[in-house]
Amino acid sequence: MTIYEIAVNIALGILFSLLIGLPSYKKGYVDKSGLLTAMIVGTLVFVGGWQYFIVILAFFISSSKITKYKYDIKLARQAAEKWAGRSYMQVIGAGGVAALMGLILFLLRIFEHSSMPELIVYGLLGAISASNSDTWAVEIGALSNEEPVLITNPTRRVPHGTSGGVTKLGELASFLGAIFIAIVAALILFIFPDSILPNEPLLVAKIFIITFISGFIAEKIDSVLGATVQLKYWCPKCNKETDNKIHKCGTKTRYYRGYRIITNEVVNILSTTAGALIAIFLGMLV
């Protein structure tokens, strides 16, 4: 890859990220810090391959729409935060690992390293699938009339919005979220194959299977981490567990359990990392 090609790739990544980011900011999907971070994430994924930018764009648009879907109901159930757009930490949690995979893929292209790019592609798609599966599970699951149960203890009922709480509707949404990204990835790479991945039906099927399985499993890892090690606070006014220092009622909370360093965003990074690693492992096996 020449210096000119590198410069053009980076410029196009910034341009397309800006074209998507500004309308998203105006619609309230991201705040100012989230806009800047989303542009960096988008650019890094784009330089890894524009096809993967389409995949992460599918995640961003679908998850943003689903987050706002019946938002008033989720807010009334205290299963959503007051809408202010995704912050930089939330963008990193959702797309940081995919951005890292995109950067690695870009560097491998520059140095023409031929033995690893295919596995990195699987890792990138697995990370995006994990994010989408988790977001759909959380946002659609919050609309379930069924009271959630803790994934690590199905006999224990927990309030809507509790990290680690699952419902049948949420599990179905998790499944569909991973399937959605798998379909988008397989279709885009079938129609517009990357030079790394030849346009072969068996390979497209492999991409679909790996993307789906890695994302769906990683979402379960996210739930387990949320139920066990994630930082939790306690609201003395509502007598409820929460992920936030300030509860939705406006009361300052106190530390309750979990590791202080493992916030919800850190759990998201860990689960998307798991999605990437599972996808790479499956790519080595299949």
GUFI-860799 format. One record per residue (C-alpha): residue in three letters; x, y, z; residue number from 1. Coordinates in steps of 0.2 Angstrom, whole numbers, plus 5000, padded with zeros to 4 digits. Example, Ala and Ser with C-alpha at 12.3 -4.5 7.8 and 13.67 -1.06 7.14 Angstrom:
// GUFI-860799
+------+------+------+------+-----+
! rest !    u !    v !    w !  nr !
+------+------+------+------+-----+
!  ALA ! 5062 ! 4978 ! 5039 !   1 !
!  SER ! 5068 ! 4995 ! 5036 !   2 !
+------+------+------+------+-----+
***
This chain:
// GUFI-860799
+------+------+------+------+-----+
! rest !    u !    v !    w !  nr !
+------+------+------+------+-----+
!  MET ! 5000 ! 5000 ! 5000 !   1 !
!  THR ! 5007 ! 5017 ! 4995 !   2 !
!  ILE ! 5008 ! 5033 ! 5005 !   3 !
!  TYR ! 4995 ! 5040 ! 4993 !   4 !
!  GLU ! 4983 ! 5025 ! 4996 !   5 !
!  ILE ! 4985 ! 5026 ! 5015 !   6 !
!  ALA ! 4981 ! 5045 ! 5015 !   7 !
!  VAL ! 4966 ! 5043 ! 5004 !   8 !
!  ASN ! 4959 ! 5029 ! 5015 !   9 !
!  ILE ! 4961 ! 5039 ! 5031 !  10 !
!  ALA ! 4954 ! 5055 ! 5022 !  11 !
!  LEU ! 4939 ! 5044 ! 5016 !  12 !
!  GLY ! 4937 ! 5037 ! 5034 !  13 !
!  ILE ! 4936 ! 5054 ! 5042 !  14 !
!  LEU ! 4924 ! 5060 ! 5028 !  15 !
!  PHE ! 4912 ! 5046 ! 5029 !  16 !
!  SER ! 4912 ! 5046 ! 5049 !  17 !
!  LEU ! 4909 ! 5065 ! 5049 !  18 !
!  LEU ! 4894 ! 5063 ! 5036 !  19 !
!  ILE ! 4887 ! 5050 ! 5048 !  20 !
!  GLY ! 4892 ! 5058 ! 5064 !  21 !
!  LEU ! 4885 ! 5075 ! 5062 !  22 !
!  PRO ! 4867 ! 5070 ! 5058 !  23 !
!  SER ! 4868 ! 5057 ! 5073 !  24 !
!  TYR ! 4874 ! 5071 ! 5085 !  25 !
!  LYS ! 4860 ! 5083 ! 5079 !  26 !
!  LYS ! 4847 ! 5069 ! 5082 !  27 !
!  GLY ! 4854 ! 5066 ! 5099 !  28 !
!  TYR ! 4861 ! 5049 ! 5097 !  29 !
!  VAL ! 4878 ! 5055 ! 5103 !  30 !
!  ASP ! 4884 ! 5070 ! 5113 !  31 !
!  LYS ! 4899 ! 5080 ! 5108 !  32 !
!  SER ! 4912 ! 5068 ! 5116 !  33 !
!  GLY ! 4903 ! 5054 ! 5108 !  34 !
!  LEU ! 4903 ! 5062 ! 5091 !  35 !
!  LEU ! 4922 ! 5064 ! 5092 !  36 !
!  THR ! 4925 ! 5046 ! 5098 !  37 !
!  ALA ! 4913 ! 5039 ! 5085 !  38 !
!  MET ! 4922 ! 5048 ! 5071 !  39 !
!  ILE ! 4939 ! 5040 ! 5077 !  40 !
!  VAL ! 4931 ! 5023 ! 5079 !  41 !
!  GLY ! 4922 ! 5025 ! 5062 !  42 !
!  THR ! 4939 ! 5030 ! 5054 !  43 !
!  LEU ! 4949 ! 5016 ! 5061 !  44 !
!  VAL ! 4936 ! 5003 ! 5055 !  45 !
!  PHE ! 4935 ! 5011 ! 5038 !  46 !
!  VAL ! 4953 ! 5010 ! 5035 !  47 !
!  GLY ! 4953 ! 4992 ! 5039 !  48 !
!  GLY ! 4940 ! 4990 ! 5025 !  49 !
!  TRP ! 4925 ! 5000 ! 5020 !  50 !
!  GLN ! 4915 ! 4984 ! 5020 !  51 !
!  TYR ! 4917 ! 4983 ! 5039 !  52 !
!  PHE ! 4912 ! 5002 ! 5040 !  53 !
!  ILE ! 4895 ! 4997 ! 5033 !  54 !
!  VAL ! 4893 ! 4983 ! 5046 !  55 !
!  ILE ! 4897 ! 4994 ! 5061 !  56 !
!  LEU ! 4886 ! 5007 ! 5053 !  57 !
!  ALA ! 4872 ! 4994 ! 5053 !  58 !
!  PHE ! 4875 ! 4992 ! 5072 !  59 !
!  PHE ! 4875 ! 5010 ! 5076 !  60 !
!  ILE ! 4859 ! 5014 ! 5066 !  61 !
!  SER ! 4849 ! 4999 ! 5072 !  62 !
!  SER ! 4855 ! 5001 ! 5090 !  63 !
!  SER ! 4851 ! 5019 ! 5091 !  64 !
!  LYS ! 4834 ! 5017 ! 5084 !  65 !
!  ILE ! 4830 ! 5002 ! 5096 !  66 !
!  THR ! 4837 ! 5012 ! 5111 !  67 !
!  LYS ! 4824 ! 5026 ! 5107 !  68 !
!  TYR ! 4810 ! 5014 ! 5103 !  69 !
!  LYS ! 4796 ! 5015 ! 5116 !  70 !
!  TYR ! 4809 ! 5025 ! 5127 !  71 !
!  ASP ! 4796 ! 5032 ! 5138 !  72 !
!  ILE ! 4790 ! 5015 ! 5144 !  73 !
!  LYS ! 4808 ! 5010 ! 5148 !  74 !
!  LEU ! 4811 ! 5026 ! 5157 !  75 !
!  ALA ! 4795 ! 5024 ! 5167 !  76 !
!  ARG ! 4802 ! 5006 ! 5172 !  77 !
!  GLN ! 4818 ! 5014 ! 5177 !  78 !
!  ALA ! 4827 ! 5003 ! 5164 !  79 !
!  ALA ! 4834 ! 5018 ! 5154 !  80 !
!  GLU ! 4844 ! 5034 ! 5158 !  81 !
!  LYS ! 4838 ! 5051 ! 5154 !  82 !
!  TRP ! 4842 ! 5053 ! 5135 !  83 !
!  ALA ! 4858 ! 5063 ! 5132 !  84 !
!  GLY ! 4866 ! 5054 ! 5118 !  85 !
!  ARG ! 4880 ! 5041 ! 5120 !  86 !
!  SER ! 4896 ! 5048 ! 5128 !  87 !
!  TYR ! 4913 ! 5044 ! 5123 !  88 !
!  MET ! 4915 ! 5030 ! 5136 !  89 !
!  GLN ! 4899 ! 5022 ! 5129 !  90 !
!  VAL ! 4906 ! 5023 ! 5111 !  91 !
!  ILE ! 4922 ! 5016 ! 5117 !  92 !
!  GLY ! 4913 ! 5002 ! 5126 !  93 !
!  ALA ! 4903 ! 4998 ! 5111 !  94 !
!  GLY ! 4915 ! 5001 ! 5097 !  95 !
!  GLY ! 4933 ! 5002 ! 5104 !  96 !
!  VAL ! 4938 ! 4984 ! 5101 !  97 !
!  ALA ! 4931 ! 4984 ! 5083 !  98 !
!  ALA ! 4941 ! 5000 ! 5080 !  99 !
!  LEU ! 4957 ! 4991 ! 5087 ! 100 !
!  MET ! 4954 ! 4977 ! 5075 ! 101 !
!  GLY ! 4952 ! 4989 ! 5061 ! 102 !
!  LEU ! 4968 ! 4997 ! 5065 ! 103 !
!  ILE ! 4977 ! 4981 ! 5066 ! 104 !
!  LEU ! 4969 ! 4976 ! 5049 ! 105 !
!  PHE ! 4975 ! 4992 ! 5041 ! 106 !
!  LEU ! 4993 ! 4990 ! 5048 ! 107 !
!  LEU ! 4993 ! 4972 ! 5041 ! 108 !
!  ARG ! 4988 ! 4979 ! 5024 ! 109 !
!  ILE ! 5002 ! 4992 ! 5024 ! 110 !
!  PHE ! 5015 ! 4979 ! 5028 ! 111 !
!  GLU ! 5007 ! 4966 ! 5017 ! 112 !
!  HIS ! 5006 ! 4953 ! 5031 ! 113 !
!  SER ! 4996 ! 4939 ! 5023 ! 114 !
!  SER ! 4995 ! 4926 ! 5037 ! 115 !
!  MET ! 4983 ! 4935 ! 5049 ! 116 !
!  PRO ! 4971 ! 4947 ! 5041 ! 117 !
!  GLU ! 4957 ! 4934 ! 5039 ! 118 !
!  LEU ! 4957 ! 4931 ! 5058 ! 119 !
!  ILE ! 4957 ! 4949 ! 5062 ! 120 !
!  VAL ! 4942 ! 4951 ! 5050 ! 121 !
!  TYR ! 4933 ! 4938 ! 5061 ! 122 !
!  GLY ! 4938 ! 4947 ! 5077 ! 123 !
!  LEU ! 4931 ! 4964 ! 5070 ! 124 !
!  LEU ! 4915 ! 4956 ! 5065 ! 125 !
!  GLY ! 4913 ! 4946 ! 5082 ! 126 !
!  ALA ! 4916 ! 4962 ! 5092 ! 127 !
!  ILE ! 4902 ! 4971 ! 5082 ! 128 !
!  SER ! 4890 ! 4957 ! 5084 ! 129 !
!  ALA ! 4893 ! 4956 ! 5102 ! 130 !
!  SER ! 4889 ! 4975 ! 5104 ! 131 !
!  ASN ! 4873 ! 4973 ! 5094 ! 132 !
!  SER ! 4867 ! 4957 ! 5102 ! 133 !
!  ASP ! 4870 ! 4966 ! 5119 ! 134 !
!  THR ! 4861 ! 4982 ! 5114 ! 135 !
!  TRP ! 4846 ! 4973 ! 5107 ! 136 !
!  ALA ! 4845 ! 4962 ! 5122 ! 137 !
!  VAL ! 4845 ! 4976 ! 5134 ! 138 !
!  GLU ! 4834 ! 4988 ! 5125 ! 139 !
!  ILE ! 4821 ! 4976 ! 5119 ! 140 !
!  GLY ! 4822 ! 4966 ! 5135 ! 141 !
!  ALA ! 4817 ! 4981 ! 5145 ! 142 !
!  LEU ! 4800 ! 4981 ! 5136 ! 143 !
!  SER ! 4796 ! 4963 ! 5142 ! 144 !
!  ASN ! 4781 ! 4961 ! 5154 ! 145 !
!  GLU ! 4790 ! 4947 ! 5162 ! 146 !
!  GLU ! 4801 ! 4952 ! 5177 ! 147 !
!  PRO ! 4819 ! 4948 ! 5174 ! 148 !
!  VAL ! 4829 ! 4935 ! 5183 ! 149 !
!  LEU ! 4847 ! 4935 ! 5186 ! 150 !
!  ILE ! 4857 ! 4925 ! 5173 ! 151 !
!  THR ! 4868 ! 4917 ! 5187 ! 152 !
!  ASN ! 4853 ! 4913 ! 5198 ! 153 !
!  PRO ! 4837 ! 4910 ! 5188 ! 154 !
!  THR ! 4826 ! 4909 ! 5204 ! 155 !
!  ARG ! 4831 ! 4927 ! 5209 ! 156 !
!  ARG ! 4819 ! 4941 ! 5202 ! 157 !
!  VAL ! 4827 ! 4958 ! 5198 ! 158 !
!  PRO ! 4820 ! 4975 ! 5193 ! 159 !
!  HIS ! 4821 ! 4979 ! 5174 ! 160 !
!  GLY ! 4837 ! 4988 ! 5170 ! 161 !
!  THR ! 4848 ! 4977 ! 5182 ! 162 !
!  SER ! 4864 ! 4972 ! 5174 ! 163 !
!  GLY ! 4864 ! 4953 ! 5173 ! 164 !
!  GLY ! 4845 ! 4952 ! 5172 ! 165 !
!  VAL ! 4837 ! 4942 ! 5158 ! 166 !
!  THR ! 4820 ! 4939 ! 5150 ! 167 !
!  LYS ! 4814 ! 4928 ! 5137 ! 168 !
!  LEU ! 4811 ! 4943 ! 5126 ! 169 !
!  GLY ! 4828 ! 4949 ! 5129 ! 170 !
!  GLU ! 4836 ! 4933 ! 5125 ! 171 !
!  LEU ! 4826 ! 4932 ! 5108 ! 172 !
!  ALA ! 4832 ! 4950 ! 5105 ! 173 !
!  SER ! 4850 ! 4945 ! 5108 ! 174 !
!  PHE ! 4849 ! 4931 ! 5096 ! 175 !
!  LEU ! 4841 ! 4942 ! 5083 ! 176 !
!  GLY ! 4854 ! 4955 ! 5086 ! 177 !
!  ALA ! 4868 ! 4943 ! 5082 ! 178 !
!  ILE ! 4859 ! 4936 ! 5067 ! 179 !
!  PHE ! 4856 ! 4954 ! 5060 ! 180 !
!  ILE ! 4875 ! 4958 ! 5060 ! 181 !
!  ALA ! 4879 ! 4941 ! 5053 ! 182 !
!  ILE ! 4867 ! 4943 ! 5039 ! 183 !
!  VAL ! 4874 ! 4961 ! 5035 ! 184 !
!  ALA ! 4892 ! 4955 ! 5036 ! 185 !
!  ALA ! 4889 ! 4940 ! 5025 ! 186 !
!  LEU ! 4879 ! 4950 ! 5012 ! 187 !
!  ILE ! 4891 ! 4964 ! 5011 ! 188 !
!  LEU ! 4906 ! 4953 ! 5009 ! 189 !
!  PHE ! 4897 ! 4942 ! 4996 ! 190 !
!  ILE ! 4892 ! 4957 ! 4985 ! 191 !
!  PHE ! 4908 ! 4967 ! 4988 ! 192 !
!  PRO ! 4921 ! 4954 ! 4993 ! 193 !
!  ASP ! 4937 ! 4961 ! 5002 ! 194 !
!  SER ! 4954 ! 4956 ! 4994 ! 195 !
!  ILE ! 4957 ! 4947 ! 5010 ! 196 !
!  LEU ! 4942 ! 4936 ! 5009 ! 197 !
!  PRO ! 4938 ! 4928 ! 4992 ! 198 !
!  ASN ! 4920 ! 4928 ! 4986 ! 199 !
!  GLU ! 4916 ! 4909 ! 4989 ! 200 !
!  PRO ! 4899 ! 4903 ! 4996 ! 201 !
!  LEU ! 4908 ! 4892 ! 5009 ! 202 !
!  LEU ! 4918 ! 4907 ! 5015 ! 203 !
!  VAL ! 4902 ! 4918 ! 5016 ! 204 !
!  ALA ! 4893 ! 4904 ! 5026 ! 205 !
!  LYS ! 4908 ! 4903 ! 5038 ! 206 !
!  ILE ! 4908 ! 4922 ! 5040 ! 207 !
!  PHE ! 4889 ! 4921 ! 5044 ! 208 !
!  ILE ! 4891 ! 4907 ! 5057 ! 209 !
!  ILE ! 4907 ! 4914 ! 5066 ! 210 !
!  THR ! 4899 ! 4932 ! 5067 ! 211 !
!  PHE ! 4883 ! 4925 ! 5074 ! 212 !
!  ILE ! 4890 ! 4912 ! 5086 ! 213 !
!  SER ! 4904 ! 4924 ! 5093 ! 214 !
!  GLY ! 4892 ! 4939 ! 5096 ! 215 !
!  PHE ! 4878 ! 4928 ! 5104 ! 216 !
!  ILE ! 4890 ! 4920 ! 5116 ! 217 !
!  ALA ! 4899 ! 4936 ! 5120 ! 218 !
!  GLU ! 4882 ! 4944 ! 5125 ! 219 !
!  LYS ! 4880 ! 4930 ! 5138 ! 220 !
!  ILE ! 4897 ! 4934 ! 5145 ! 221 !
!  ASP ! 4892 ! 4952 ! 5146 ! 222 !
!  SER ! 4877 ! 4947 ! 5157 ! 223 !
!  VAL ! 4887 ! 4935 ! 5168 ! 224 !
!  LEU ! 4900 ! 4949 ! 5171 ! 225 !
!  GLY ! 4886 ! 4961 ! 5174 ! 226 !
!  ALA ! 4878 ! 4950 ! 5187 ! 227 !
!  THR ! 4895 ! 4945 ! 5196 ! 228 !
!  VAL ! 4909 ! 4958 ! 5196 ! 229 !
!  GLN ! 4902 ! 4974 ! 5189 ! 230 !
!  LEU ! 4902 ! 4989 ! 5201 ! 231 !
!  LYS ! 4885 ! 4991 ! 5209 ! 232 !
!  TYR ! 4878 ! 5005 ! 5220 ! 233 !
!  TRP ! 4864 ! 5006 ! 5232 ! 234 !
!  CYS ! 4850 ! 5020 ! 5232 ! 235 !
!  PRO ! 4845 ! 5022 ! 5250 ! 236 !
!  LYS ! 4829 ! 5032 ! 5245 ! 237 !
!  CYS ! 4822 ! 5018 ! 5233 ! 238 !
!  ASN ! 4831 ! 5004 ! 5242 ! 239 !
!  LYS ! 4837 ! 4998 ! 5225 ! 240 !
!  GLU ! 4853 ! 4992 ! 5217 ! 241 !
!  THR ! 4859 ! 5003 ! 5202 ! 242 !
!  ASP ! 4874 ! 5005 ! 5191 ! 243 !
!  ASN ! 4875 ! 5024 ! 5193 ! 244 !
!  LYS ! 4882 ! 5035 ! 5206 ! 245 !
!  ILE ! 4867 ! 5046 ! 5205 ! 246 !
!  HIS ! 4851 ! 5035 ! 5205 ! 247 !
!  LYS ! 4837 ! 5040 ! 5193 ! 248 !
!  CYS ! 4827 ! 5047 ! 5207 ! 249 !
!  GLY ! 4841 ! 5060 ! 5209 ! 250 !
!  THR ! 4848 ! 5053 ! 5225 ! 251 !
!  LYS ! 4867 ! 5050 ! 5228 ! 252 !
!  THR ! 4870 ! 5032 ! 5230 ! 253 !
!  ARG ! 4883 ! 5022 ! 5239 ! 254 !
!  TYR ! 4895 ! 5008 ! 5235 ! 255 !
!  TYR ! 4886 ! 4991 ! 5236 ! 256 !
!  ARG ! 4896 ! 4977 ! 5228 ! 257 !
!  GLY ! 4907 ! 4972 ! 5214 ! 258 !
!  TYR ! 4924 ! 4979 ! 5208 ! 259 !
!  ARG ! 4926 ! 4998 ! 5208 ! 260 !
!  ILE ! 4936 ! 4998 ! 5192 ! 261 !
!  ILE ! 4923 ! 4987 ! 5182 ! 262 !
!  THR ! 4910 ! 4999 ! 5177 ! 263 !
!  ASN ! 4896 ! 4995 ! 5164 ! 264 !
!  GLU ! 4908 ! 5002 ! 5150 ! 265 !
!  VAL ! 4922 ! 4991 ! 5156 ! 266 !
!  VAL ! 4910 ! 4976 ! 5155 ! 267 !
!  ASN ! 4906 ! 4981 ! 5137 ! 268 !
!  ILE ! 4924 ! 4982 ! 5132 ! 269 !
!  LEU ! 4927 ! 4965 ! 5140 ! 270 !
!  SER ! 4912 ! 4957 ! 5132 ! 271 !
!  THR ! 4917 ! 4964 ! 5115 ! 272 !
!  THR ! 4934 ! 4958 ! 5117 ! 273 !
!  ALA ! 4927 ! 4941 ! 5121 ! 274 !
!  GLY ! 4917 ! 4942 ! 5105 ! 275 !
!  ALA ! 4933 ! 4946 ! 5095 ! 276 !
!  LEU ! 4943 ! 4932 ! 5103 ! 277 !
!  ILE ! 4929 ! 4919 ! 5101 ! 278 !
!  ALA ! 4928 ! 4924 ! 5083 ! 279 !
!  ILE ! 4946 ! 4922 ! 5080 ! 280 !
!  PHE ! 4947 ! 4905 ! 5089 ! 281 !
!  LEU ! 4932 ! 4899 ! 5078 ! 282 !
!  GLY ! 4941 ! 4905 ! 5063 ! 283 !
!  MET ! 4956 ! 4895 ! 5067 ! 284 !
!  LEU ! 4946 ! 4880 ! 5070 ! 285 !
!  VAL ! 4934 ! 4880 ! 5055 ! 286 !
+------+------+------+------+-----+
***
